[in-house]
């Protein structure tokens, strides 16, 4: 997980619990369908270009400055390890950030009108937790953000917006949204009927397109793919670029089955492995980039749900270790750990290497995909191949035991009810925000 995706996970308080099931490319009965009276032979009058990016605006009398935009853009650079973005991509990001900031203003204003206040101490606490994820104090984190072109205020304002929207939805939407017993039972029935079928946990970045701009949209999608392959955060790019309702949760579609997806997406997903990106894929109304987070079979036991009892032996490289020195140390470490005969011998070998040992039980599914494949083939007492990085050191895992899943059961009724409730709230929240946008007075400067 990149630092920015960790940041997003902390800041997106309102969205964190939502697990949308359908992509924007799947029919959505909450999407407005009212036709506009637009003639086929449109003629434009005047010189106005409302789609041209402007650096500042007032939203119902409250200003958004170019500084606000640049500081949010700096957070995206942090997300991508300070990767230099092409000028045209930065410009697209500025436009999307501008749109996000307008929404944020509207959400905070609506919460204020409803007499909802956000305790500054709560914002400071959330900021401190975020700083701790970076292994810094709040003051150190504020200086770090400043050095990167952002600020503590930019992050705190985003926290404030998420909290305000979350509380507003809790009062005006969640309190009047219900899930019936019949709806829960219908989900259980569908799950039982789908037993054994493939199911995918997908992320999606959806870009709308028309025949006229399809080539430009495809080019944009390919540039996003290049950024993702270079280590960019999928969640960060989804939040900034995706036009699906799932953008607010980093493009997370949750678990879906092939029948819930457009044929082109279902076909692509069937060939994907966890951690893989694919795109652009032509879908109704546009193009999508997919991330395969995980895959499984409905209500079927999966070996990756086994609980592994592991010992991790780790040798940290001293600061300033060169790649050549790291390679030499890794070679010695590899030869020594090959001799380990079961977990009982792990501590002695680690001590001889000056390495540390950590014992832990973990679901195989929680390991990175390459390690899952390695652990799948290991027998109890065997050691994985070494893994690590020059700046972090080298490690191996010793398999002490494996508890296989006995059977797969359907999610309990409370989980299903909560998921359905989250879906309904998410749809109503999107409609609520569309109404706020329609009523807003926005003046550009």
N, C-alpha and C positions, 0 to 999 in steps of 0.2 A: 504494500500500500504506500503510495506517495504521501509526502507531507501534506499536500493540499487536499488530497482525498480524506485524510484524517481531519483536516481543518473543516472541510465541508460536512463531514459526519457530525462534528460538534456544533457547527453553526446552524445546520438545517434541522432545528429542533422540531418544527412543525411537521416536516416531511419525513423524519427519520423512521416513524412507526408505520408509514404507509407502504403497502406492497401492491402496486398496480399489477393487474393480471393481463391486460390487453395493451398492445402497442397502439400508437396513434394510427397505424396503418390498418388496424382492425376496426370494424364498425363501432362507432361510439355514439350512443343515443343522446349524449350530452353536447355533442358538437352542433352549433347553430346551423340550421338548414334553410333559413329564410332566404329566398332569392332576392337579389338586387335588380333593380330596373336599369340595366346597362345595355345600351344599344350595341349591335354587332359592329357597326362602323364608327368606333369611338374617335372623336376629334378633341384634342386637348387645346385649351385656351390659356394664354398668359405664359409667363416665364417661370412660375413657381416650380420648385423641385423639392417637394416635402420629404423625399426619401434621402436627400443629401444630409450627411451627418453634420450636426451642429454641436459645438463643444459645451453648451450650457443651456439650461431651461429652467422655468419656474413651473412647478406642479401645484395647482391650487394655491399659488402665492408663495410656495417654498422653493428655494433655489437648489439646483444641482449644478455644480461647477465642473470645469474641466479637470480640476485637481481631484475631485471625487472619482472621476472616471479613471484617471491615471493611477490612482492608488489602488483601485480594484484590479486594474490591469496588472499591476505589480504582483498581486496575489496569484494571478495565473502564471506569471513567470516563476514564482516560487514553486508552484505546482509542478512545473516542468524543469526543475533543477537549473533555473536561470538560462534555459535554452533561448537562443536568439531567434525570435520569430520574424518571418518575412514581413515587410511593411504592409503588404495587402492583407495579410492575416491579422496583424495588429489592428488595422482599420476595421475589419469585420468584427473583431473582438470588442473594440470600442463601441461600435453600434449596438452590439448585444448587451454590453454592460450598461449602456445608457438606458436601454429598454428595461433592464432588470432594476436599475435604480429608480426609474419612474414607478414601477410596480411597488417597490419597497416603500417609497414615499406614500403612495396611495394606501398601502396596508397600515402603515403607522398612523396616518391621518384618520383612517376609519376607526382604528382602535381608540385613538384619542377622543374621537367624537362619541364613542360608546363608553367614555369614562374609564377606560382600561389604562392603568399605569404600570410601567415596568420598573421594578426596584433596581436602582443603579448598583446596589450591592450584589444582586443576582447576576448582572452583566459582568461585574468585576470578577465574580467567582468563576463564571464560565470562561472568561479571558484567562484567568489563572490556570484553569484546567487545560486550556489549549496550550499555554506556555509550557506547562509541565510535559505535554506530549513532545515538545521540542527540547525537553531537558533544560529549560531556562526558567528563571524567575519572571514575573510579569514585567518588571523594569527592564530586564535583559531582552525579553521578547519584544518589548516596545522599541528598544534601540535596534534590534535586528530588523524589525519591519521598516523602521525609518531608513536603515542603511540600504534596504532593497527598493526604496521608492514608495513604500506604503506607509501606514501609520496605525497606531493602536486605535485611534478614533474610527478609522475605516472598518476595522474588524469589529469593534464594539457596536458600530451602527448597524452592521449586518446582523449581529447577535440580537440587537434591539428589535430590528425588523422581524426576525424569525419568531422571537418571543411574542411580540405584539400580535402577529398574524395567528400564531398558535392559540393564544388566549381568546382572540376574537372568534376563531372557528369553534373553540370549545363552548363559547357562550351562544353563538348565533347559529351554528351548524350542527355540531356534534350532539348538543342537548336535544335537538329535534329530529335526529336521524335514528331510525330503528331497523333492526334485522329480524324478520319473522322466523319462526320455527320451520315453516315450509321452505324458506330459502336455504336454511342450513341443511335440511334433509335432502333438498335437490342437489346440493353440492356433494354430499356423501354418496348419493346414488350415482352421480356422474363419475366420481372417483372409483367406485366399485366396478362400474361398467368399463372403465379405462384401465383396469388392472393389467400390468405387464406392458403397457404402451410406453414409448419413449416420452420423456418429459425433460424440458430444457430450462435452465435458469439463465436468462438472457439479459444483456444490456443493449440498448438501442439508441443510436443518434439518428433521428429522422429529419430529413431536409425536404421540404415541399418543393415541387418543381412543376413547371408547365412545359408544353412542347417548345415554347419560345426560349425558355431559359434553362432547359435540361442540360445542355452542354456546360454551361457555367456552373450549375449546381453540382454536376458530376466532377468537374475540376476542383471545386471546393471540397467535395467529399474525399477526393484522392489526397488533397493536401492534409486534411485531418487524419487520414490513414497514415500518411508519412510521419506526422507528429506523434501519433500513437505508437507506431513501430519504433520511434526514437525514444520512447519512454514517457510520453505524455500521459497525463491522468485521464482515463476514459470518463470518469465521473465529472471532472472539471470541464472537459470539452462538451459533454452532454448537457451540462447545466448552461453553458454559454451558447451552444449552437443548435441543439435539438429543438425542433418545433412541436414535439410531442408533449402531452401533458405530464409524461414521466420525467421531463427535464429537471423538475424540482427535486427528484430523488436520484439525480445522477444517471438518468436513463435506465434505471432498474425496472425491468418488466416482471420480475418475480419468476415463478415457475409456470411455464406454459407448455401445452401439447401441440403437436403439428397442426391439428385441426383448428386451433385458435389463431393460426398465423396465415398470412397470405401465402399462396403456393411457393413463390420465389424464396420467401424467408424460410419456410418449412424445409424446402429442399436444401438450402444452404446450411441450416442448422443441423440437419441430419448428418452432414459430413464434417462437422466441426468437433474439435477437442477442447476441453477446458483450458481457458487462457488464450484462446485463439481469436483474432480479429478477422472479419471478412467484410468487404464492401468496396465500392458502393453496390448495393443490390436494388434493382428497380422494383418498386412496390406501387400499389395504387396511390396516385397523387404525389409521388416523389421518389426519393431514394433513401436507403437506410444503411447504416454501418452497424454490424452486430458484434457483440462480445459474448462468447460462450463462457459464462461464469462456472457452470457445472451442468452435469446431465445425470439422469437416473431413469429408472423405470417405475411407473406408478404402482404403489403398494407392493413392491417387490424388494426383497432383501438385497442390499448392495454390499459387496465386499469392502467398499470404501467407507462403510459405516462401522467397520470394525474398530474397537478400541485397542490402540497399541500401547503397550508398556515399553517405554524407551529409556535409554541412557544416551545423552548427547555429550560427546567428548569434544571440547573446543580448545584450540590453541590460538590465542590472539597474537597478531603481529605487532611488534613495537612501532611507535610512530617513526616515520621516515624509512620504513622498510621498502626497498626497491622491488620491482617486479621480479628481478633475477633472484634476489634473496628470498622473496616469498615462494618462488618456484622451488628453490632448494629445500626450504623448510617444509613445504608441502610434500615433497618427495619422501623426506625422512618420516614425516607424520603418517603418510600413506603406508609405507612399509611396516611401521610399528603397529598400526591399527589392524593390519591384515592378520596379525597373529592372535588377535583377541578370540578367545574360545568361550563365548557366553558372557552374560552381564557380570558374573562374579569376578571375571578377570579384568573388567574394564577399568576399575579404579587403579589397579596396580600399573597398568599400561599408561594411563593418563598421568599418574604421578611421575613415571620415568620420563615423560615428555614435558613435564611442567605445564600440563594442560588441566583444565577444569572439567568437572563432571556434573551434569544436572540430570536427575531422574524425573520422569513425568509421564502421565497417561494422557493420550490425546486421540481424538478421532482421526482416522487416516484421511478423511475428507478435508480436514483442516490444514493439512500439509500442502505446500506448493505442488502443482501438477507433476513436475519432474520427480519429486521425492515420492509422490503417491505411486508412480509407476515402479520406482525402485523398491519401495517397501512391499508392494504387492507380491513380488517374487522372492522376498527374503524368507528364510526359515528362522525359527526361534534360535537365538544365539549367534546369528550372523550379523555382519556389519555392512552398512551401506557404503557406497563409494563416497569419497570425500567431496565436500562442497564448501563454498565460501567466496570471499572476495579479498583483494589485496588490502583494502582499508578496514576489513572486519576480522580477518583471520580465516581459519579452516576448521571444519567440524566433520564428524561422522556420527551416525546414529546406530546404536546397538539394539537389536530387537530382543527384548526380554520376554515378551508374551503378546498374545493376540486373542482378544475375545471377539469372536465372530457374531454378527447380528443374527438373532434367532429367527426373527420374522419382521416383516414390515407392516405397520398398522397405519390406518388412516389418521390424519391429524385429529386431535380431540375436538369436540363440538365447540368448545370455547375458542380455540384457535381459528376454526372456520368462521365463527360468528364475528370475531374481531377483524379478520381479513375482509369479510364482506362489508363490515361497518367502515373500515378504512377506505375501501373502494368508493362507497357512497359519499363519504365525507370529501374525498379527493375530487370527485366529479362536481359536487356542489361548491367546493372551494374554487374550482376553475370558473364556474359560472358566476360566482360572487365577484371574482377578480375582473371578469369581463365586464360586469355591470359597473364596477368602479372606474374602469378605463373609459367606458362610454360617457360617464358623467363628469370626467375630469376636465379641468381647464388648464391646458398646457401651452405656455408661451415660450418660444425659442428665441435665443439671442445670439 
